[in-house]
Amino acid sequence: MSLARIFQENPERRYIMFGGKGGLGKTTFSAATGYWLAQQGYKVLVFSVDPQASLSDIFQRDIFGKGPVEIMPNLFAQEVDADRRIREYQEEIRQKILDMYGLEKVPDEIEDYIQAAAAEPAMEESAIFDQVVDIVLSGEYDYYIYDLVPLGHALYYLSMASVYDQWIEKITKLREEMQEYAQVAALLQREDELEEDKILAELQDIRYRISTSSSILTDKEKTAFFFVLVPEEMVLVDTLKAADLFAKYQVPISGYIVNRVLPAELEQQDIPEYLRHRIEMQKKYLAEIDRLFGDQVLARIPEFERDVTGLGMIERMAEAMFGGAA
């Protein structure tokens, strides 16, 4: 099985994710996959949910916080600006307080709380997660390629989706019970009932958005998740642990891609001793990767002589991954 065949035989899998430890090439693979699919006529969005995103560097375009930016025909890229999303959150909260209570100004103590909440570390993750929900629910593209944050944070997103869904379910049930009591109490409270309806509708909308997004992450019919690794001991150990954790969240793993493999032909050349040792080390771990994952290993990508930046190098990476155009 090859990476290209996975796409060709599963055309319904339109949500593509590359995961793994930081610095292994996930962003590069995301960009190259987007390029390959766009060349075949699909409309593709590659978007980053990593606060330290590098899509701008790879595409050599300033795209941070600018929404979907067209890189080439059919290929768009987006880097989420979490800080701006947090500011939008704050403004939404202020406006809702003003509307619900008929105030002209948000009380100082509430404003202090809004400011303090925005500084919480989890706020950035929540803001990014909410932006992802907006992106995937838009339905504007044939393929959505997630440039995921490192493994630990990716698992956090999955767990957060589950926690949010449970929380919203409890709150929604409580609001529905309150609404029933209000309806029985008196028709004089009609105005209050309408306000309750608004709150309940908003909670149900939040729940729908979160459940839809999280279900995509775990839908083996719609989603392809690829682990990226390199032939090194600690990376292999961490990948095995992460694969077990992802299995608990029922994330469908479509295969593994091995990056930065030193070309075998180097052995036939006059090379430094340390490089020869690294080739031997890689051989050992490549054999271990094959033993552990077998035909789930979909591609071995060679170490390139320079960074993969710009469309020319992205094209080379796409050819290494997929073997050129389908």
Secondary structure, 3 states (H helix, E strand, C coil): CCHHHHHHHCCCCCEEEEECCCCCCHHHHHHHHHHHHHHCCCCEEEEECCCCCCHHHHHCCCCECCCCEEEECCEEEEECCHHHHHHHHHHHHHHHHHHHHCCCCCCHHHHHHHHHHHCCHHHHHHHHHHHHHHHHHHCCCCEEEEECCCHHHHHHHHHHHHHHHHHHHHHHHHHHHHHHHHHHHCHHHHHHHHHHHHHHHHHHHHHHHHHHHHHHHCCCCCEEEEEEECCCHHHHHHHHHHHHHHHHCCCCEEEEEEEEECCHHHHHCCCCHHHHHHHHHHHHHHHHHHHHHHHHEEEEEECCCCCCCHHHHHHHHHHHHHCCCC
